[in-house]
Each structure stands twice: as C-alpha cells, then as structure tokens.
Amino acid sequence: MKAKLWVNQKPVEMNRFVADLLGRVCVAMVSALKGTENMRQIDIQLEKEEVTATVNGQSIPLNAFTSEVIANTLRGLVSSLKGVGDTGRVSIGVEIE
C-alpha cells in the first residue's frame, strides 16, 4: 500500500509508519461504504466543509454524517503531523497493491 498526502497543495513527507497508518485509515473508512469493492486506488479530497471520495476513479456518494466523520478523522490525523499547520485543503491518494 502506498499513501501520498498533500496539504494546501504542498506534498507532505511521511515516514513508513505514518504513510501506512494514513493508508490503512483511509481504506478502513472507505471500505465501509457501498460501491467500494475491489479497491485499487482511493482519492479523498477535503476542502473546507466539502469531502469527495473516489475509488478506482468512480465517485462515491457521501451523506452529511459520513462526510463529517471522514473529514474530522483525517483532519485530526493530518494536523498532528510535524510541520503541518492549517489543513484547509487536504488531498490523500492511496494505491492498494
């Protein structure tokens, strides 16, 4: 599994532990949603109050509760990383091997 992170359009360097943790958290949350079978690639975008998720290039519909849970979980994790300040715009890409 490979995870990549951008905050405010700047790449964030992650050690293996953090990248693995971020990837596994994303996979766990997204796999609970309908239409996410056979995941090979996950992309999650957080911008202000808006959350978008795609799996294998297909948009996954999110209700308000699901969006809030995903946003709060990922912003909490990302904001704890060294060197990350404002988490206004967060982009996460996960490739599942």
N, CA, C and O atoms as a DFTB+ gen file, in Angstrom:
388 C
 N C O
     1  1       0.856      -1.175       0.000
     2  2       0.000       0.000       0.000
     3  2       0.898       1.233       0.000
     4  3       1.888       1.295       0.729
     5  1       0.542       2.200      -0.819
     6  2       1.271       3.458      -0.876
     7  2       0.295       4.595      -0.642
     8  3      -0.750       4.667      -1.289
     9  1       0.631       5.477       0.276
    10  2      -0.208       6.637       0.553
    11  2       0.596       7.909       0.284
    12  3       1.777       7.999       0.620
    13  1      -0.066       8.881      -0.323
    14  2       0.537      10.189      -0.574
    15  2      -0.385      11.247       0.010
    16  3      -1.607      11.097       0.012
    17  1       0.218      12.314       0.503
    18  2      -0.535      13.357       1.187
    19  2      -0.080      14.724       0.699
    20  3       1.115      14.994       0.584
    21  1      -1.053      15.580       0.418
    22  2      -0.806      16.977       0.099
    23  2      -1.677      17.824       1.020
    24  3      -2.854      17.525       1.217
    25  1      -1.103      18.868       1.575
    26  2      -1.860      19.813       2.399
    27  2      -1.659      21.190       1.791
    28  3      -0.533      21.660       1.633
    29  1      -2.762      21.820       1.457
    30  2      -2.743      23.125       0.792
    31  2      -1.849      23.080      -0.452
    32  3      -1.052      23.984      -0.705
    33  1      -2.009      22.009      -1.209
    34  2      -1.347      21.771      -2.492
    35  2       0.167      21.579      -2.377
    36  3       0.878      21.689      -3.376
    37  1       0.667      21.294      -1.174
    38  2       2.088      21.019      -0.978
    39  2       2.236      19.577      -0.502
    40  3       1.520      19.153       0.405
    41  1       3.153      18.818      -1.099
    42  2       3.336      17.437      -0.657
    43  2       3.889      17.390       0.765
    44  3       4.703      18.224       1.161
    45  1       3.435      16.409       1.512
    46  2       3.903      16.216       2.887
    47  2       4.703      14.918       2.924
    48  3       4.200      13.857       2.554
    49  1       5.947      15.014       3.371
    50  2       6.791      13.831       3.513
    51  2       6.315      13.032       4.730
    52  3       6.037      13.594       5.789
    53  1       6.228      11.716       4.555
    54  2       5.794      10.855       5.650
    55  2       6.761       9.690       5.779
    56  3       7.244       9.159       4.779
    57  1       7.042       9.293       7.022
    58  2       7.825       8.082       7.191
    59  2       6.919       6.878       6.945
    60  3       5.713       7.032       6.752
    61  1       7.492       5.704       6.951
    62  2       6.736       4.492       6.607
    63  2       5.556       4.267       7.554
    64  3       4.466       3.900       7.115
    65  1       5.771       4.487       8.844
    66  2       4.692       4.285       9.818
    67  2       3.510       5.191       9.522
    68  3       2.370       4.730       9.469
    69  1       3.773       6.481       9.328
    70  2       2.698       7.447       9.093
    71  2       1.984       7.162       7.778
    72  3       0.755       7.205       7.716
    73  1       2.741       6.872       6.734
    74  2       2.124       6.572       5.435
    75  2       1.245       5.326       5.532
    76  3       0.144       5.295       4.983
    77  1       1.735       4.295       6.232
    78  2       0.955       3.074       6.394
    79  2      -0.307       3.331       7.222
    80  3      -1.386       2.842       6.888
    81  1      -0.162       4.097       8.298
    82  2      -1.310       4.430       9.143
    83  2      -2.364       5.206       8.356
    84  3      -3.549       4.873       8.404
    85  1      -1.937       6.232       7.639
    86  2      -2.866       7.039       6.847
    87  2      -3.568       6.180       5.803
    88  3      -4.785       6.270       5.637
    89  1      -2.808       5.354       5.104
    90  2      -3.397       4.479       4.093
    91  2      -4.413       3.518       4.682
    92  3      -5.498       3.342       4.127
    93  1      -4.075       2.897       5.796
    94  2      -4.979       1.930       6.426
    95  2      -6.255       2.589       6.961
    96  3      -7.338       2.008       6.881
    97  1      -6.122       3.800       7.504
    98  2      -7.298       4.528       7.986
    99  2      -8.224       4.846       6.811
   100  3      -9.437       4.663       6.906
   101  1      -7.661       5.314       5.721
   102  2      -8.476       5.626       4.541
   103  2      -9.166       4.377       4.003
   104  3     -10.361       4.407       3.708
   105  1      -8.423       3.283       3.875
   106  2      -9.004       2.032       3.390
   107  2     -10.123       1.568       4.311
   108  3     -11.177       1.150       3.833
   109  1      -9.916       1.634       5.616
   110  2     -10.932       1.178       6.566
   111  2     -12.216       2.001       6.449
   112  3     -13.313       1.442       6.421
   113  1     -12.082       3.320       6.381
   114  2     -13.281       4.160       6.296
   115  2     -14.013       3.958       4.979
   116  3     -15.234       3.801       4.964
   117  1     -13.287       3.962       3.889
   118  2     -13.912       3.880       2.573
   119  2     -14.492       2.487       2.319
   120  3     -15.524       2.364       1.658
   121  1     -13.854       1.450       2.827
   122  2     -14.351       0.088       2.576
   123  2     -15.707      -0.162       3.231
   124  3     -16.403      -1.107       2.859
   125  1     -16.088       0.660       4.187
   126  2     -17.398       0.525       4.831
   127  2     -18.524       1.109       3.975
   128  3     -19.698       0.932       4.298
   129  1     -18.178       1.802       2.889
   130  2     -19.172       2.448       2.037
   131  2     -19.601       1.536       0.889
   132  3     -18.846       0.660       0.466
   133  1     -20.804       1.747       0.396
   134  2     -21.297       0.986      -0.746
   135  2     -20.546       1.388      -2.011
   136  3     -20.181       2.550      -2.189
   137  1     -20.322       0.411      -2.884
   138  2     -19.690       0.680      -4.162
   139  2     -18.178       0.751      -4.107
   140  3     -17.550       1.330      -4.993
   141  1     -17.585       0.166      -3.072
   142  2     -16.134       0.264      -2.922
   143  2     -15.435      -1.095      -3.009
   144  3     -14.333      -1.265      -2.488
   145  1     -16.073      -2.048      -3.661
   146  2     -15.469      -3.365      -3.805
   147  2     -14.263      -3.288      -4.730
   148  3     -14.187      -2.407      -5.586
   149  1     -13.322      -4.210      -4.560
   150  2     -12.135      -4.315      -5.413
   151  2     -11.351      -3.007      -5.495
   152  3     -10.967      -2.567      -6.578
   153  1     -11.121      -2.397      -4.339
   154  2     -10.391      -1.127      -4.306
   155  2      -8.945      -1.323      -4.749
   156  3      -8.238      -2.196      -4.247
   157  1      -8.522      -0.496      -5.694
   158  2      -7.137      -0.452      -6.121
   159  2      -6.549       0.941      -5.866
   160  3      -5.352       1.096      -5.622
   161  1      -7.424       1.945      -5.930
   162  2      -6.977       3.315      -5.731
   163  2      -8.080       4.111      -5.036
   164  3      -9.253       4.032      -5.402
   165  1      -7.677       4.870      -4.035
   166  2      -8.601       5.744      -3.304
   167  2      -8.053       7.163      -3.370
   168  3      -6.861       7.389      -3.163
   169  1      -8.918       8.100      -3.655
   170  2      -8.563       9.516      -3.597
   171  2      -9.598      10.223      -2.739
   172  3     -10.801      10.117      -2.979
   173  1      -9.115      10.947      -1.736
   174  2     -10.000      11.697      -0.843
   175  2      -9.542      13.148      -0.849
   176  3      -8.356      13.439      -0.697
   177  1     -10.500      14.054      -1.027
   178  2     -10.242      15.488      -1.032
   179  2     -11.063      16.135       0.080
   180  3     -12.267      15.903       0.194
   181  1     -10.406      16.935       0.884
   182  2     -11.092      17.714       1.917
   183  2     -10.818      19.185       1.617
   184  3      -9.666      19.612       1.552
   185  1     -11.874      19.940       1.438
   186  2     -11.719      21.369       1.224
   187  2     -12.857      22.081       1.931
   188  3     -14.024      21.960       1.560
   189  1     -12.482      22.829       2.966
   190  2     -13.456      23.477       3.835
   191  2     -14.427      22.425       4.352
   192  3     -14.004      21.479       5.016
   193  1     -15.708      22.564       4.066
   194  2     -16.718      21.616       4.553
   195  2     -16.983      20.473       3.578
   196  3     -17.743      19.557       3.892
   197  1     -16.366      20.518       2.403
   198  2     -16.664      19.546       1.355
   199  2     -15.679      18.374       1.380
   200  3     -14.469      18.562       1.504
   201  1     -16.227      17.167       1.261
   202  2     -15.430      15.943       1.197
   203  2     -15.831      15.194      -0.066
   204  3     -17.016      14.985      -0.323
   205  1     -14.840      14.793      -0.850
   206  2     -15.117      13.941      -2.008
   207  2     -14.226      12.712      -1.910
   208  3     -13.076      12.787      -1.476
   209  1     -14.780      11.587      -2.322
   210  2     -14.035      10.333      -2.320
   211  2     -14.263       9.626      -3.639
   212  3     -15.389       9.544      -4.130
   213  1     -13.187       9.118      -4.206
   214  2     -13.295       8.306      -5.410
   215  2     -12.558       6.995      -5.177
   216  3     -11.518       6.953      -4.520
   217  1     -13.116       5.940      -5.725
   218  2     -12.496       4.620      -5.663
   219  2     -12.360       4.124      -7.093
   220  3     -13.344       4.034      -7.827
   221  1     -11.151       3.807      -7.477
   222  2     -10.868       3.357      -8.844
   223  2     -11.429       4.336      -9.879
   224  3     -11.901       3.924     -10.938
   225  1     -11.375       5.624      -9.567
   226  2     -11.845       6.653     -10.481
   227  2     -13.333       6.937     -10.451
   228  3     -13.804       7.838     -11.145
   229  1     -14.085       6.180      -9.653
   230  2     -15.540       6.368      -9.554
   231  2     -15.888       7.137      -8.285
   232  3     -15.446       6.776      -7.194
   233  1     -16.672       8.182      -8.427
   234  2     -17.096       8.982      -7.284
   235  2     -18.003       8.158      -6.367
   236  3     -18.884       7.437      -6.835
   237  1     -17.776       8.273      -5.066
   238  2     -18.574       7.571      -4.065
   239  2     -19.470       8.596      -3.369
   240  3     -18.969       9.569      -2.807
   241  1     -20.796       8.388      -3.400
   242  2     -21.686       9.337      -2.730
   243  2     -21.518       9.284      -1.216
   244  3     -21.402       8.210      -0.626
   245  1     -21.508      10.463      -0.600
   246  2     -21.359      10.573       0.846
   247  2     -22.489      11.412       1.408
   248  3     -22.803      12.477       0.877
   249  1     -23.101      10.934       2.480
   250  2     -24.104      11.766       3.150
   251  2     -23.389      12.686       4.149
   252  3     -22.176      12.584       4.333
   253  1     -24.138      13.571       4.784
   254  2     -23.548      14.575       5.674
   255  2     -22.801      13.931       6.840
   256  3     -21.707      14.376       7.188
   257  1     -23.373      12.894       7.446
   258  2     -22.729      12.237       8.583
   259  2     -21.401      11.607       8.168
   260  3     -20.383      11.789       8.836
   261  1     -21.419      10.866       7.063
   262  2     -20.213      10.194       6.585
   263  2     -19.135      11.211       6.233
   264  3     -17.966      11.010       6.561
   265  1     -19.507      12.286       5.577
   266  2     -18.555      13.344       5.231
   267  2     -17.912      13.930       6.472
   268  3     -16.703      14.160       6.506
   269  1     -18.719      14.170       7.487
   270  2     -18.206      14.762       8.727
   271  2     -17.239      13.818       9.438
   272  3     -16.197      14.251       9.930
   273  1     -17.578      12.536       9.493
   274  2     -16.705      11.555      10.146
   275  2     -15.369      11.455       9.411
   276  3     -14.308      11.476      10.035
   277  1     -15.426      11.346       8.093
   278  2     -14.196      11.247       7.309
   279  2     -13.349      12.510       7.486
   280  3     -12.146      12.420       7.731
   281  1     -13.965      13.672       7.363
   282  2     -13.231      14.935       7.483
   283  2     -12.593      15.082       8.864
   284  3     -11.412      15.413       8.967
   285  1     -13.363      14.839       9.920
   286  2     -12.826      15.004      11.269
   287  2     -11.700      14.019      11.566
   288  3     -10.701      14.382      12.186
   289  1     -11.861      12.782      11.125
   290  2     -10.839      11.766      11.358
   291  2      -9.542      12.118      10.637
   292  3      -8.464      12.099      11.232
   293  1      -9.656      12.438       9.356
   294  2      -8.450      12.709       8.580
   295  2      -7.793      14.033       8.958
   296  3      -6.566      14.121       9.006
   297  1      -8.592      15.058       9.225
   298  2      -8.001      16.333       9.646
   299  2      -7.284      16.180      10.991
   300  3      -6.225      16.772      11.198
   301  1      -7.855      15.390      11.902
   302  2      -7.207      15.144      13.187
   303  2      -5.876      14.438      13.012
   304  3      -4.888      14.810      13.646
   305  1      -5.838      13.435      12.169
   306  2      -4.606      12.696      11.923
   307  2      -3.572      13.591      11.244
   308  3      -2.424      13.664      11.681
   309  1      -3.979      14.264      10.187
   310  2      -3.050      15.087       9.405
   311  2      -2.543      16.277      10.213
   312  3      -1.360      16.606      10.135
   313  1      -3.396      16.920      10.976
   314  2      -2.974      18.098      11.738
   315  2      -1.978      17.740      12.838
   316  3      -1.282      18.619      13.346
   317  1      -1.901      16.473      13.212
   318  2      -0.956      16.030      14.238
   319  2       0.448      15.822      13.686
   320  3       1.391      15.645      14.457
   321  1       0.604      15.840      12.378
   322  2       1.906      15.584      11.773
   323  2       2.820      16.794      11.896
   324  3       2.381      17.941      11.815
   325  1       4.088      16.508      12.093
   326  2       5.097      17.551      12.227
   327  2       5.148      18.398      10.957
   328  3       5.211      17.867       9.848
   329  1       5.120      19.719      11.131
   330  2       5.233      20.636      10.009
   331  2       3.931      20.977       9.315
   332  3       3.910      21.821       8.419
   333  1       2.838      20.330       9.716
   334  2       1.544      20.619       9.095
   335  2       0.817      21.637       9.964
   336  3       0.602      21.407      11.154
   337  1       0.448      22.740       9.374
   338  2      -0.297      23.767      10.094
   339  2      -1.765      23.717       9.714
   340  3      -2.492      22.799      10.094
   341  1      -2.182      24.706       8.969
   342  2      -3.558      24.810       8.507
   343  2      -3.895      23.650       7.568
   344  3      -3.151      23.364       6.631
   345  1      -5.014      22.992       7.826
   346  2      -5.436      21.866       6.988
   347  2      -6.641      22.258       6.142
   348  3      -7.596      21.492       6.013
   349  1      -6.588      23.448       5.571
   350  2      -7.694      23.934       4.754
   351  2      -8.022      23.029       3.586
   352  3      -9.189      22.742       3.321
   353  1      -6.985      22.576       2.882
   354  2      -7.194      21.695       1.732
   355  2      -6.272      20.483       1.895
   356  3      -5.049      20.615       1.952
   357  1      -6.881      19.316       1.967
   358  2      -6.137      18.069       2.145
   359  2      -6.479      17.122       1.005
   360  3      -7.649      16.910       0.686
   361  1      -5.442      16.557       0.395
   362  2      -5.628      15.551      -0.659
   363  2      -4.840      14.316      -0.262
   364  3      -3.666      14.394       0.100
   365  1      -5.510      13.173      -0.337
   366  2      -4.881      11.903       0.018
   367  2      -5.108      10.922      -1.131
   368  3      -6.223      10.757      -1.626
   369  1      -4.030      10.289      -1.529
   370  2      -4.105       9.250      -2.549
   371  2      -3.541       7.965      -1.979
   372  3      -2.462       7.961      -1.388
   373  1      -4.278       6.860      -2.158
   374  2      -3.821       5.578      -1.659
   375  2      -3.894       4.573      -2.804
   376  3      -4.936       4.411      -3.440
   377  1      -2.777       3.907      -3.055
   378  2      -2.733       2.819      -4.023
   379  2      -2.636       1.508      -3.249
   380  3      -1.756       1.335      -2.407
   381  1      -3.537       0.604      -3.541
   382  2      -3.567      -0.676      -2.859
   383  2      -2.987      -1.731      -3.805
   384  3      -3.475      -1.932      -4.917
   385  1      -1.955      -2.381      -3.341
   386  2      -1.253      -3.355      -4.183
   387  2      -1.819      -4.743      -4.017
   388  3      -1.345      -5.684      -4.653
